[in-house]
Amino acid sequence: MSIKRTKQRSFGREREAEGTFGGPKPVEPEKSWAEHVEGKGDDAFVPYAMTSKYAKGALLNHTKFGKGAVVAVEGPRIEVLFEDGARKLGHAG
């Protein structure tokens, strides 16, 4: 007695692998520190305080690290891009 096996179906996996069906959205390139602060006056930067809440794209001025831009918000932490590199700081998120 033998069992007949049916051919497996892919249900469109080939198209998904090629990127024509669904797939991830293209990622926009991240800006550098200079691109974030270019053309912004000192009044555009708010003083950093851990008790304040920040959104992505906010410009802040840290007493130790200087001027920075918020590039990511992850709950109670923000990632801020400063001239000397990115740092994770706390906020009231």
C-alpha positions as CSV (number, residue, x, y, z in Angstrom):
1,M,0.0,0.0,0.0
2,S,1.4,3.4,-0.9
3,I,0.4,6.9,0.0
4,K,0.2,9.5,-2.7
5,R,1.7,12.8,-1.7
6,T,0.5,16.0,-3.2
7,K,2.7,18.7,-4.5
8,Q,3.4,21.5,-1.9
9,R,2.1,24.9,-2.7
10,S,4.0,28.1,-1.9
11,F,1.0,30.5,-1.9
12,G,3.1,33.4,-3.3
13,R,6.2,33.1,-1.3
14,E,8.3,33.5,-4.4
15,R,6.8,37.0,-5.0
16,E,7.3,37.9,-1.4
17,A,11.0,36.9,-1.5
18,E,11.4,39.0,-4.7
19,G,10.0,42.1,-3.0
20,T,7.0,42.5,-5.3
21,F,4.4,41.3,-2.7
22,G,4.3,42.9,0.7
23,G,7.8,43.1,2.1
24,P,9.4,45.7,4.3
25,K,9.2,49.4,3.5
26,P,12.4,51.1,2.4
27,V,14.3,52.7,5.3
28,E,15.1,56.3,4.9
29,P,18.7,57.1,5.6
30,E,19.5,58.6,9.1
31,K,20.6,62.2,9.3
32,S,23.9,63.2,10.7
33,W,24.2,65.6,13.7
34,A,25.1,68.5,11.3
35,E,22.0,67.9,9.2
36,H,19.8,68.0,12.3
37,V,21.1,71.3,13.7
38,E,21.9,73.0,10.4
39,G,20.2,76.4,10.2
40,K,18.7,76.2,13.7
41,G,19.2,79.1,16.1
42,D,20.0,78.7,19.8
43,D,16.3,79.4,20.6
44,A,15.3,76.2,18.8
45,F,17.1,74.1,21.5
46,V,15.3,73.5,24.8
47,P,17.3,72.8,28.0
48,Y,17.4,69.0,28.7
49,A,15.6,67.9,31.9
50,M,14.9,64.3,32.9
51,T,11.4,65.3,34.0
52,S,10.5,66.6,30.6
53,K,9.0,64.5,27.8
54,Y,10.6,64.5,24.4
55,A,9.4,63.3,20.9
56,K,11.5,62.1,18.0
57,G,13.0,65.1,16.2
58,A,13.1,67.4,19.3
59,L,16.2,69.5,19.7
60,L,17.7,69.9,23.1
61,N,20.7,71.4,24.8
62,H,22.5,69.2,27.4
63,T,24.7,70.8,30.0
64,K,27.5,68.3,29.5
65,F,27.1,67.0,25.9
66,G,25.9,70.2,24.2
67,K,23.3,70.4,21.4
68,G,21.5,67.3,20.3
69,A,18.6,65.9,18.4
70,V,16.3,63.1,19.6
71,V,16.5,60.3,17.0
72,A,14.5,57.5,18.8
73,V,12.0,57.2,21.7
74,E,11.8,53.9,23.6
75,G,9.5,54.2,26.5
76,P,11.3,56.1,29.3
77,R,14.5,56.4,27.3
78,I,15.4,58.6,24.3
79,E,18.4,58.3,22.0
80,V,19.9,61.7,21.4
81,L,22.5,62.3,18.6
82,F,25.2,64.8,19.8
83,E,28.2,66.0,17.9
84,D,30.4,63.4,19.5
85,G,28.0,60.5,19.1
86,A,24.7,59.1,20.2
87,R,23.7,58.7,23.8
88,K,20.7,57.2,25.6
89,L,19.1,59.5,28.2
90,G,16.1,59.2,30.4
91,H,12.9,61.3,30.1
92,A,9.4,61.4,31.4
93,G,8.0,59.1,28.7
